[in-house]
């Protein structure tokens, strides 16, 4: 085939036009390039046919080429590309081809993709594609070139993981839901179009059989459980697989293979055998070992190693969750160490100094043999004087810790683990991200017998290898039937004092004692004692300032007093629910500080009256009024399209609008009205404007801020009553409960979106605020003698609209909240929300539920 290929190139690629040749493998690419070089040398001995520039002009590129064969073919104007080439070689070949200096070959097997490369848009007026094949294949290829190419679904091969994810988020709750789910897929559309491809006999029987087999496999792998042979409920393994996007077969293997006797070798074998690994298991294991030993691999193996290193991060996190579910402490710590090893490309026994950018194995050995004091860890290095450090390392300062052997940027994470060393029992575990200030709560099971237990607290990184003494603290727990004591034992260079915590908790076998403790199963949760509650109440009544310098009596104008001078350009803010109450006050204060306002409103007349009132006080204010109904998905889409068409930036989004409905009402999308307005509407609004906020933050260099106005009533929602399907379509309705659930959803939305924004490294923060108890327009449907009398008697406890909007304005505009995201504010200070509102898994599940619901309703509206 080489001679006809050469002839076709010479015939069609004239006057310096480029030519691309597609071959089936890397080896073919190399051999075809050599053959083309040989034929061109035979036809023109002086100047090769394909050489479009002189040899001297190519010399500067030749010196940087690593592969010998490529260096020779480039001299004749022929280059080739495949995944096994080094990054430098690939960049040089691409540059030479794009500038028209050489011809090129690409090993791509997809015929239609080849056809797409036959012309360059805006450069060539026409293109030619020559296919060299065996004569019997000619009609076959012509058929697909001249007729539409059918695209079939492969969903049936991945249905287990899709079903598992939908069961976890609650979209599929029974077998009928699973069948209905399939009817919305592309595969369902293709079943009747190409029945032979899917081995279809009767569509109903086929779908039923598919659902039965899939659910049976998931049940046997302990990802889901089938209740009464109809209802589906997710199990712990299914939740882990869904959260980390891990195959159900992998999670089943983790559960059955990760026993307490497993050592490092066995754990690596299990990791390499995961179905997510694209290479054979033995090869993947060998490439991992080479990575840990820092052994260089070249050619095709280098690119294979890059692919192998991409999946262990999430697989190891899933592995830690599976192990911790079984309470195996040492094995969980070992899996965390493997995560560190993968990131840093080193063995656990290697010197910790190898994690620094300038340290080699030879230099690390030199540090260990340093006269006077052996340098074993990064902390030893940091304690050195600058001149000693310079003399030892020949650098003036130690650079930041990084992972040059990991194939991509990795967000650092940490595990907080409590374990009983003697029994090798993992007591509690939580995955956390380092922030400027964090307060972590760990629930654990109290032993049944009275006595003393010694627990060890591990702070384990998933990226950095540190000595155990650098990350562990000892906690002693002494308890009787009346009192639990916690003692933090002092360790050298770790803790400077001994602290005792005494919590009266009554009889541990009871359900509660004076409201101080709750017992759910065997887990104890301790609440704030009543004396602290009295202090907090007094602080609220008097208006004592908190850590931020502001308190409950602070007004919105006070917290934004010096904010306008902090910004070099005008900010743009969208405020929902701004026609009355704290929304109107927020709009007035932000306009006074020079912020351009976009006010979405259902009643444009009331919005016009607000605009007129603001302009009387601040004639310079720039205010835009747009129509929206937050209970309608279609109305939200129209508003977002209208706003984006204006070409304005977006710095601040305040989701303030609220609805309290005493009677059961439904929106036009057939969703309970309170939930649709307070949560779903703001979720969709934020989703559609998020990319604009991220883009604005990047261009202006100013942090974007999203504020979800929530309420303290979110504490009233119990976990058993927080069911997504019951919230948007309740069987029994209670107005107060519906309002509290929507406000809890606002906080969970802020928590999950904050996590996603951090993962994207976006310069946008989102927080939730409790404005306080304010008599606003939200109670306009509930006027009456009793309501008005209660408000009159409690008027001394209520905030004014200016005080109620203070927290919102503080979080939206004050420089003190820069970099703070995923928090809950009240009275301008970070404060605690309920345990349910802090549940990361609950936030993630709610997010998936919401996305699925909105997606379904938007699709149905298009039909």
C-alpha positions in Angstrom: 0.0 0.0 0.0 3.0 2.4 0.5 3.6 3.0 -3.2 0.0 3.8 -4.1 -0.1 6.1 -1.0 3.1 7.9 -2.1 1.7 8.3 -5.7 -1.6 9.7 -4.3 0.2 12.3 -2.2 2.4 13.4 -5.0 -0.6 13.7 -7.3 -3.0 15.6 -5.1 -0.8 17.5 -2.6 0.8 20.0 -5.0 2.2 23.4 -4.5 3.1 22.9 -0.8 -0.4 21.7 0.2 -0.3 19.5 3.3 -1.3 15.9 3.3 -2.4 13.7 6.2 -2.1 9.9 6.1 -4.1 7.8 8.6 -2.7 4.4 9.6 -4.0 1.8 12.2 -1.1 1.7 14.8 1.9 3.5 16.1 4.3 1.1 14.5 2.6 1.6 11.1 3.0 5.4 11.5 6.8 5.0 12.0 7.2 2.5 9.1 5.0 4.5 6.7 7.1 7.6 7.4 10.3 5.8 6.6 8.9 4.4 3.3 7.7 7.8 2.2 11.2 9.2 3.0 12.8 6.4 0.9 10.5 7.0 -2.1 11.0 10.8 -2.0 14.8 10.3 -1.9 14.7 8.0 -4.9 12.6 10.5 -7.0 14.7 13.6 -6.1 18.2 13.0 -4.7 19.1 16.6 -4.3 16.0 18.1 -2.6 13.4 15.7 -1.1 9.9 16.0 -2.6 8.2 16.7 0.7 10.8 19.1 2.1 9.2 22.6 2.0 12.0 24.4 3.8 15.7 24.2 3.8 17.6 21.8 6.0 19.3 24.7 7.8 16.0 26.1 8.9 15.0 22.8 10.4 18.2 22.3 12.4 17.0 24.3 15.4 14.1 21.9 15.7 16.1 18.8 15.0 18.3 19.4 18.0 15.3 19.1 20.4 13.8 15.9 18.9 14.3 12.9 21.1 13.2 10.0 18.8 15.9 9.0 16.3 13.5 7.8 13.5 11.5 11.0 13.7 14.7 13.1 13.4 15.6 11.3 10.2 12.2 11.5 8.6 11.8 15.2 9.4 15.0 15.9 7.4 13.0 14.7 4.3 9.9 16.7 5.2 7.9 13.8 6.6 6.6 13.8 10.2 4.4 11.4 12.2 2.4 11.6 15.4 1.3 9.0 17.9 0.6 8.9 21.6 4.0 7.3 22.4 6.0 10.4 21.3 7.2 12.7 24.1 5.3 16.0 24.6 8.2 17.9 23.1 8.3 15.8 20.0 4.6 16.1 19.5 4.6 19.9 19.9 7.4 20.3 17.3 5.7 18.1 14.7 2.4 19.9 15.2 4.1 23.3 14.9 6.0 22.3 11.7 2.8 20.9 10.1 0.6 23.9 11.0 3.2 26.3 9.6 3.3 24.2 6.4 7.0 23.1 6.7 6.4 19.3 6.6 3.9 16.6 5.6 2.4 14.5 8.4 0.9 11.2 9.4 -1.7 10.5 12.1 -2.6 7.0 13.5 -6.4 7.5 13.6 -8.7 4.5 12.8 -12.1 6.2 12.6 -12.9 6.6 8.9 -15.4 9.5 9.4 -12.9 11.4 11.6 -10.4 11.0 8.7 -12.9 12.6 6.3 -13.3 15.5 8.6 -9.6 16.4 8.2 -9.8 16.5 4.4 -10.1 20.2 4.3 -9.2 23.2 6.4 -12.1 25.7 7.0 -11.4 29.2 5.8 -8.1 28.0 4.2 -8.9 25.5 1.5 -11.8 25.8 -1.0 -11.8 22.0 -1.5 -10.2 18.8 -0.2 -9.5 15.3 -1.4 -9.6 12.0 0.4 -8.0 8.9 -1.0 -8.9 5.6 0.6 -6.6 2.7 -0.2 -8.2 -0.6 0.6 -8.8 -4.1 -0.7 -11.2 -4.4 -3.6 -13.9 -6.3 -1.7 -14.1 -3.5 0.9 -14.7 -0.8 -1.7 -18.5 -1.1 -1.8 -18.6 -1.4 2.0 -16.8 1.9 2.5 -18.7 3.7 -0.2 -22.0 2.8 1.5 -20.9 4.6 4.7 -19.4 7.5 2.9 -22.6 8.3 0.8 -25.2 7.2 3.3 -26.0 8.4 6.9 -24.0 6.5 9.4 -26.2 4.9 12.1 -25.2 5.7 15.6 -26.3 3.1 18.1 -26.5 3.2 21.9 -24.2 1.2 24.3 -26.3 2.0 27.4 -27.1 -1.6 27.9 -23.4 -2.3 28.6 -23.3 0.5 31.3 -26.8 0.2 32.7 -25.8 -1.1 36.1 -23.9 2.0 37.1 -26.6 4.3 35.6 -29.3 2.5 37.6 -27.3 2.5 40.8 -26.7 6.3 40.5 -30.4 7.0 39.9 -31.5 4.7 42.8 -29.1 6.6 45.1 -30.5 10.0 44.2 -34.1 8.7 44.4 -35.1 9.0 40.7 -35.6 5.2 40.5 -37.5 4.0 43.5 -39.1 0.8 42.1 -38.9 -1.5 39.1 -41.5 0.5 37.2 -39.5 3.7 37.6 -36.5 1.8 36.1 -38.6 0.9 33.0 -39.9 4.5 32.7 -36.3 5.7 33.0 -35.3 3.5 30.0 -38.1 5.0 27.9 -36.4 8.4 28.1 -33.1 7.1 26.7 -31.6 7.2 23.2 -31.4 3.4 23.4 -35.2 3.2 23.6 -35.5 5.2 20.4 -33.1 2.9 18.6 -34.6 -0.4 19.8 -37.3 -0.5 17.2 -35.1 1.1 14.5 -32.4 -1.6 14.6 -33.9 -4.6 16.6 -31.2 -7.0 15.4 -28.4 -5.0 16.9 -30.1 -5.1 20.3 -31.3 -8.7 20.0 -34.9 -7.4 20.4 -37.9 -9.8 20.2 -40.6 -7.9 22.0 -39.9 -4.5 23.4 -41.9 -4.8 26.7 -40.3 -8.2 27.5 -36.9 -6.9 26.5 -37.1 -3.9 28.8 -38.5 -6.0 31.7 -35.8 -8.6 31.3 -33.1 -5.9 31.1 -34.4 -4.2 34.3 -34.7 -7.6 36.2 -31.2 -8.7 35.3 -29.6 -5.4 36.1 -31.3 -5.0 39.5 -30.4 -8.6 40.3 -26.8 -7.9 39.6 -26.8 -4.8 41.7 -28.5 -6.6 44.5 -26.0 -9.5 44.5 -23.2 -6.9 44.6 -24.8 -5.3 47.6 -25.3 -1.9 46.0 -29.1 -1.9 46.3 -31.7 -3.8 48.2 -35.0 -4.9 46.9 -37.9 -4.6 49.3 -41.0 -6.7 48.7 -39.6 -7.5 45.3 -40.7 -4.1 44.1 -39.2 -1.1 46.0 -35.5 -0.2 45.5 -33.3 1.2 48.3 -29.6 2.2 48.0 -27.1 0.5 50.3 -23.8 1.9 51.5 -21.7 0.3 48.7 -24.1 1.8 46.1 -23.8 5.2 47.6 -20.0 5.1 47.5 -19.9 3.8 43.9 -22.3 6.6 42.8 -20.4 9.4 44.7 -17.0 8.5 43.3 -18.2 7.3 39.8 -16.9 3.9 40.4 -18.2 0.7 38.7 -20.4 -1.6 40.7 -18.0 -4.5 39.9 -15.1 -2.5 41.3 -16.9 -1.6 44.5 -18.0 -5.2 45.0 -14.4 -6.4 44.5 -13.2 -3.8 47.1 -15.8 -5.0 49.6 -15.0 -8.7 49.2 -11.2 -8.4 48.9 -10.2 -5.7 51.3 -9.8 -7.9 54.4 -7.9 -6.9 57.6 -5.0 -9.1 56.6 -4.2 -7.2 53.4 -0.8 -5.6 53.1 0.6 -3.1 50.7 1.2 -5.6 47.9 -2.3 -7.0 48.0 -3.8 -3.6 48.2 -1.9 -2.5 45.0 -3.0 -5.6 43.2 -6.6 -4.9 44.0 -6.2 -1.3 42.9 -4.6 -2.3 39.6 -7.4 -4.9 38.9 -10.2 -2.3 39.0 -12.3 -2.3 35.9 -11.6 1.5 35.5 -8.0 0.6 34.6 -7.6 0.7 30.8 -4.5 -1.5 30.7 -4.1 -5.2 31.6 -4.0 -5.6 35.4 -0.4 -6.9 35.5 0.8 -4.0 33.3 -1.0 -1.4 35.4 0.5 -2.8 38.5 4.0 -2.7 37.0 3.6 0.9 35.9 2.4 1.9 39.4 5.5 0.2 40.9 7.7 2.0 38.4 6.0 5.3 39.4 6.7 4.7 43.1 10.3 3.8 42.4 10.7 6.9 40.2 12.0 4.6 37.4 11.8 6.4 34.0 9.7 4.6 31.3 9.9 5.7 27.7 8.0 5.5 24.5 4.5 4.0 24.6 4.8 3.0 28.2 5.2 6.6 29.3 1.8 7.6 27.9 0.3 4.4 29.3 1.6 5.3 32.7 0.0 8.7 32.5 -3.4 7.1 31.9 -2.9 4.5 34.7 -2.2 7.3 37.2 -5.4 9.2 36.5 -7.9 6.8 38.2 -6.3 5.7 41.5 -7.1 9.0 43.2 -10.9 8.5 43.3 -10.6 4.7 43.5 -8.5 5.1 46.7 -11.0 7.5 48.2 -13.8 5.0 47.5 -11.6 2.3 48.9 -11.1 4.3 52.1 -14.9 4.7 52.5 -15.4 0.9 52.0 -12.7 0.0 54.5 -14.0 2.5 57.1 -17.5 1.1 56.7 -16.1 -2.1 58.1 -14.2 -0.3 60.8 -10.7 -1.5 59.8 -8.3 1.2 61.1 -4.9 0.0 59.9 -6.1 -0.9 56.4 -7.8 2.5 56.0 -4.5 4.3 57.0 -2.6 2.1 54.5 -5.0 3.1 51.7 -4.5 6.8 52.6 -0.7 6.3 52.5 -1.1 4.7 49.0 -3.0 7.9 47.9 0.0 9.9 49.1 2.4 7.6 47.3 0.5 8.0 44.0 0.5 11.8 44.2 4.2 12.1 45.1 5.6 9.2 43.1 7.5 7.6 46.0 7.4 4.7 48.5 6.3 5.2 52.0 9.8 4.3 53.2 11.5 7.0 51.1 12.8 10.2 52.5 10.0 12.8 53.0 12.3 15.4 51.5 11.8 14.0 48.0 8.5 15.8 48.0 10.3 19.1 47.6 11.1 20.4 44.1 14.9 20.7 44.4 15.5 17.4 46.3 17.0 14.3 44.6 17.7 11.0 46.2 21.4 11.9 46.5 20.6 15.3 48.1 18.1 13.6 50.5 20.9 11.2 51.6 23.2 14.2 52.1 20.5 15.8 54.4 20.2 12.6 56.5 24.0 12.6 56.9 24.1 16.3 57.7 26.7 16.7 60.6 25.3 18.0 63.8 21.6 17.3 63.0 20.1 14.8 60.6 17.5 16.4 58.4 14.7 13.8 58.1 11.5 15.8 57.4 10.3 19.0 55.9 9.8 20.4 59.3 13.5 19.9 60.2 14.4 21.7 57.0 12.1 24.7 57.8 13.8 25.0 61.3 17.2 25.5 59.7 18.8 28.9 59.5 18.9 30.5 56.0 22.7 30.2 55.7 22.7 26.6 56.7 19.9 25.8 54.3 21.7 27.5 51.5 25.0 25.7 52.2 23.2 22.3 52.4 20.8 22.7 49.4 22.4 25.5 47.4 19.1 27.3 47.3 17.9 30.4 49.3 14.4 29.2 50.1 12.4 26.0 49.9 9.7 26.1 47.2 6.2 25.0 47.7 5.4 21.3 47.9 4.2 20.0 44.5 3.7 16.7 42.6 5.6 16.8 39.4 5.2 13.1 38.8 1.4 13.2 39.0 -0.2 13.6 35.5 -2.5 16.5 36.3 -3.3 19.2 38.9 -4.8 17.6 42.0 -6.8 19.3 44.7 -5.5 18.5 48.1 -7.7 16.7 50.6 -7.4 15.3 54.1 -8.9 12.6 56.2 -9.8 13.1 59.9 -9.7 9.6 61.5 -10.4 8.5 65.0 -9.2 5.0 65.8 -8.8 2.6 68.7 -5.2 1.4 68.4 -5.4 -1.6 70.6 -8.4 -3.2 68.9 -7.5 -1.8 65.4 -11.0 -0.4 65.2 -11.8 2.7 63.1 -14.2 4.7 65.3 -15.0 7.7 63.0 -13.8 9.2 59.7 -14.5 12.4 57.8 -13.0 13.8 54.6 -12.2 17.5 54.9 -10.7 20.3 52.8 -8.2 22.7 54.4 -9.6 26.2 54.7 -8.6 29.4 56.6 -10.7 28.3 59.5 -12.6 25.0 60.0 -14.7 23.5 62.7 -15.1 19.7 62.2 -17.6 17.5 64.0 -17.0 13.8 64.3 -19.8 11.4 65.6 -18.7 8.1 67.0 -20.2 5.2 68.9 -19.7 5.2 72.7 -18.7 1.7 74.1 -21.3 0.0 76.2 -19.1 -0.6 79.2 -18.0 2.2 81.5 -14.3 2.8 81.7 -11.4 4.5 79.9 -10.6 4.3 76.2 -7.6 5.8 74.4 -8.4 6.9 70.9 -5.9 8.3 68.4 -6.8 11.2 66.1 -5.1 11.0 62.7 -4.9 13.9 60.3 -4.0 12.2 57.0 -3.3 14.0 53.7 -4.1 12.3 50.4 -1.1 14.0 48.7 1.8 14.5 51.2 3.7 11.8 53.1 4.3 13.0 56.7 5.5 11.2 59.8 2.9 9.8 62.1 4.1 12.0 65.0 3.4 15.0 62.8 -0.3 14.1 62.3 -1.5 12.2 65.4 -2.9 13.4 68.7 -4.0 11.2 71.6 -7.5 11.6 73.1 -8.6 9.8 76.3 -12.3 9.2 76.8 -13.3 8.4 80.4 -17.0 7.9 81.0 -19.4 6.6 83.5 -23.2 6.2 83.5 -23.6 9.9 84.3 -20.7 11.9 82.7 -18.4 11.8 79.7 -15.0 13.4 80.0 -12.7 14.2 77.1 -9.0 14.9 77.7 -6.5 16.1 75.1 -3.2 14.6 76.2 -0.1 16.7 75.6 2.6 15.7 73.1 5.9 17.5 72.5 5.7 20.2 69.8 2.1 19.5 69.3 -0.2 20.9 72.0 0.8 23.4 74.6 -1.9 22.7 77.2 -4.2 20.0 78.6 -7.9 20.7 78.1 -10.8 18.9 79.8 -14.4 18.9 78.4 -17.1 17.7 80.8 -20.6 17.1 79.4 -23.4 16.0 81.6 -25.4 13.5 79.6 -27.5 11.5 81.9 -28.1 7.7 81.4 -26.6 6.7 78.1 -29.2 4.1 77.5 -32.0 6.7 77.4 -33.1 8.6 74.3 -32.4 12.1 75.7 -31.6 14.0 78.9 -32.7 17.6 79.5 -32.2 18.3 75.7 -28.5 18.1 76.0 -27.9 14.9 74.1 -29.5 12.9 71.4 -28.9 9.2 70.7 -29.5 7.8 67.2 -28.7 4.2 67.3 -25.3 4.1 69.1 -24.2 7.6 68.0 -24.1 10.4 70.5 -24.4 14.0 69.5 -23.8 16.7 72.1 -25.6 20.0 72.0 -24.7 23.4 73.5 -25.5 23.5 77.3 -28.3 25.8 78.4 -26.0 28.3 79.9 -24.3 29.0 76.5 -27.8 29.3 75.0 -28.6 32.0 77.6 -25.4 33.8 76.7 -26.3 33.7 73.0 -29.8 35.0 73.7 -28.4 37.9 75.8 -25.9 38.7 73.1 -28.7 38.9 70.5 -30.9 41.1 72.6 -28.2 43.5 73.6 -26.6 43.5 70.1 -23.1 42.7 71.3 -20.6 42.6 68.4 -19.2 39.2 67.3 -15.8 38.3 65.7 -16.7 40.3 62.6 -17.2 43.5 64.6 -20.9 43.6 64.0 -24.0 42.3 65.9 -27.7 41.8 65.7 -28.4 45.6 66.0 -26.0 46.5 63.1 -27.6 47.9 60.0 -26.9 47.3 56.3 -25.5 50.8 55.8 -23.1 50.2 58.7 -21.6 47.0 57.3 -21.1 48.5 53.8 -19.8 51.9 55.0 -16.4 51.6 53.4 -17.1 49.0 50.8 -17.5 51.3 47.8 -13.9 52.4 47.8 -12.7 48.8 47.6 -13.7 48.3 44.0 -12.1 50.0 41.0 -15.1 49.4 38.7 -18.8 49.3 39.0 -20.3 46.1 40.3 -23.5 44.5 38.9 -25.9 42.7 41.3 -29.1 40.7 40.7 -31.4 40.7 43.7 -34.6 38.6 43.8 -37.5 39.5 46.0 -36.3 43.1 46.0 -39.7 44.8 45.8 -40.4 44.7 49.6 -38.9 43.8 53.0 -35.2 43.1 53.4 -34.8 42.7 49.7 -35.9 46.3 49.1 -33.5 47.5 51.8 -30.7 45.4 50.4 -31.3 47.0 47.0 -31.4 50.5 48.4 -28.1 50.1 50.3 -26.3 48.5 47.4 -27.5 51.2 45.0 -26.2 53.8 47.5 -22.8 52.1 47.4 -22.7 52.5 43.6 -23.7 49.0 42.6 -25.7 48.6 39.3 -28.9 46.8 40.2 -30.8 44.3 38.1 -34.2 43.6 39.8 -36.2 40.7 38.6 -39.8 41.1 39.7 -43.2 39.4 39.1 -45.0 42.7 39.6 -43.2 45.4 37.5 -45.4 48.1 38.9 -44.1 47.5 42.4 -40.6 47.3 41.0 -41.0 50.7 39.3 -42.1 52.2 42.6 -39.0 50.8 44.3 -36.8 52.2 41.5 -38.4 55.6 41.9 -37.8 55.6 45.7 -34.1 54.6 45.3 -33.5 57.2 42.6 -34.9 59.9 44.9 -32.2 59.0 47.5 -29.4 58.1 45.0 -30.0 59.9 41.7 -26.8 58.3 40.2 -28.2 54.8 40.7 -28.3 52.5 37.6 -31.3 50.2 37.9 -32.7 47.7 35.4 -36.1 46.1 35.8 -36.9 42.7 34.3 -39.9 40.4 34.6 -39.6 37.0 36.3 -41.8 34.4 38.1 -39.4 32.3 40.2 -42.0 29.5 40.4 -41.9 29.0 36.6 -38.9 27.4 34.9 -39.9 29.0 31.6 -40.0 32.5 33.1 -36.6 32.0 34.7 -35.2 30.9 31.3 -36.7 34.0 29.6 -35.2 36.3 32.3 -31.7 34.7 32.0 -31.8 35.0 28.2 -32.8 38.6 28.4 -30.1 39.5 31.0 -27.4 37.7 29.1 -28.4 39.5 25.9 -27.6 42.8 27.7 -23.9 42.0 27.7 -23.5 43.1 31.3 -21.0 41.6 33.8 -22.4 39.9 36.9 -20.5 40.2 40.2 -23.2 39.5 42.8 -26.3 37.3 42.9 -28.6 37.5 45.9 -31.2 34.8 46.1 -33.5 36.6 48.5 -37.1 35.9 47.3 -39.2 33.9 49.7 -42.7 32.4 49.7 -44.7 31.0 52.6 -47.9 29.2 51.5 -50.3 28.1 54.2 -52.4 26.1 51.7 -51.1 23.5 49.3 -50.6 25.2 45.9 -48.7 24.1 42.8 -46.7 26.1 40.3 -47.3 25.9 36.5 -44.6 23.2 36.5 -46.8 21.1 38.9 -44.4 21.5 41.8 -45.4 22.6 45.3 -45.3 26.4 45.3 -43.1 27.1 48.3 -40.4 24.6 47.3 -40.6 25.8 43.7 -40.1 29.5 44.5 -37.7 29.3 47.5 -35.4 26.6 46.3 -35.9 25.2 42.7 -36.3 28.7 41.2 -33.1 30.0 42.7 -31.3 26.8 41.9 -32.1 27.1 38.2 -31.4 30.9 38.2 -28.0 30.3 39.8 -27.2 27.4 37.4 -28.0 29.5 34.3 -26.0 32.5 35.4 -23.0 30.7 37.0 -20.8 30.7 33.9 -21.4 34.4 33.5 -20.3 35.0 37.1 -17.2 32.8 36.7 -16.3 34.7 33.4 -16.8 38.1 35.1 -14.6 37.1 38.0 -11.8 36.0 35.7 -11.9 39.1 33.6 -12.3 41.7 36.4 -10.2 39.9 39.0 -13.0 40.5 41.6 -14.4 37.6 43.5 -18.0 36.8 42.5 -20.4 36.3 45.4 -23.7 34.4 45.6 -25.9 34.8 48.7 -28.7 32.3 49.5 -31.1 33.8 52.1 -32.1 31.0 54.3 -33.6 30.9 57.8 -32.9 29.5 61.3 -36.1 27.4 60.9 -34.0 25.0 58.8 -33.1 23.5 62.2 -36.7 22.2 62.6 -36.3 19.7 59.7 -35.6 16.2 60.8 -33.6 13.8 58.6 -36.6 11.4 58.4 -38.8 14.1 57.0 -36.3 15.4 54.4 -37.5 13.5 51.3 -37.1 15.1 47.9 -40.1 13.5 46.2 -42.3 14.5 49.1 -41.1 18.1 49.0 -42.0 18.9 45.4 -45.2 16.7 45.5 -46.3 16.2 49.1 -48.9 13.7 50.1 -49.7 15.7 53.3 -49.0 19.4 53.5 -47.8 21.6 56.3 -46.9 25.2 55.4 -44.3 25.7 58.1 -42.6 22.4 57.4 -42.5 23.2 53.6 -40.9 26.6 54.3 -38.3 25.1 56.7 -37.5 22.3 54.1 -37.0 24.9 51.4 -34.6 26.9 53.6 -32.6 23.8 54.5 -32.4 23.1 50.8 -31.0 26.6 50.3 -28.1 25.9 52.7 -27.4 22.4 51.2 -27.3 24.1 47.7 -24.7 26.6 49.0 -22.6 23.8 50.5 -22.5 21.6 47.4 -22.1 24.5 44.9 -19.2 25.8 47.0 -17.5 22.4 46.8 -17.9 22.4 43.0 -16.6 25.9 42.6 -13.5 25.1 44.6 -13.0 22.0 42.4 -13.2 24.3 39.4 -10.8 26.8 41.0 -13.4 29.5 40.2 -13.1 32.9 41.9 -16.7 32.7 43.0 -18.0 32.2 46.6 -21.4 31.2 47.8 -22.8 31.4 51.3 -26.1 31.1 53.1 -27.4 33.7 55.6 -30.1 33.9 58.3 -31.4 37.5 58.3 -33.1 37.2 61.6 -36.7 37.5 62.6 -38.2 40.3 60.6 -41.8 41.1 59.8 -41.6 41.3 56.0 -43.9 40.7 53.0 -43.5 37.0 53.4 -46.3 37.1 56.1 -48.6 39.3 54.0 -51.0 36.3 53.4 -51.3 35.6 57.1 -52.5 38.9 58.6 -55.0 38.7 61.4 -55.7 39.6 65.0 -53.6 36.8 66.5 -50.7 37.2 64.1 -50.6 41.0 64.5 -50.9 40.7 68.3 -48.0 38.2 68.5 -45.8 40.5 66.4 -46.8 43.5 68.5 -45.8 41.7 71.8 -42.5 40.4 70.2 -41.6 43.7 68.6 -38.7 44.2 70.9 -37.2 41.0 69.6 -37.8 41.6 65.9 -35.2 43.2 63.7 -35.9 46.2 61.4 -35.6 45.7 57.7 -32.2 47.5 57.8 -30.9 45.2 60.5 -32.3 42.1 58.8 -30.5 42.9 55.5 -27.2 43.6 57.3 -25.9 40.0 57.0 -26.9 39.8 53.3 -25.0 43.0 52.5 -22.1 42.0 54.7 -21.6 38.7 52.9 -22.3 40.2 49.4 -20.0 43.3 49.7 -17.7 43.4 52.8 -14.0 42.7 52.1 -13.8 40.6 55.4 -15.7 37.7 53.7 -13.3 37.4 50.7 -12.4 33.8 50.2 -15.1 32.5 52.5 -17.4 30.0 50.9 -19.9 27.3 51.9 -20.6 28.9 55.2 -23.8 29.9 57.1 -24.0 33.4 58.6 -26.2 35.1 61.2 -25.7 38.6 62.6 -22.8 39.0 60.2 -20.8 36.1 61.8 -20.2 32.5 60.8 -22.3 30.3 62.9 -23.4 26.6 63.1 -26.2 25.2 61.1 -27.9 21.9 61.8 -26.1 18.6 61.3 -28.3 17.8 58.4 -27.4 21.1 56.7 -23.7 20.2 57.1 -24.1 16.7 55.6 -22.0 16.7 52.4 -23.5 13.5 51.1 -27.1 14.8 51.6 -26.1 18.0 49.8 -24.7 16.0 46.8 -27.8 13.8 46.7 -30.1 16.8 46.8 -28.1 18.4 44.0 -28.5 15.3 41.8 -32.2 15.1 42.6 -32.7 18.7 41.6 -30.7 18.5 38.4 -32.7 15.4 37.3 -36.1 17.0 38.2 -35.4 20.3 36.4 -33.9 18.4 33.4 -37.1 16.2 33.1 -39.4 19.2 33.4 -37.5 21.3 30.8 -37.5 18.4 28.4 -41.2 17.7 28.8 -41.9 21.4 28.2 -40.2 21.2 24.8 -42.5 18.3 23.6 
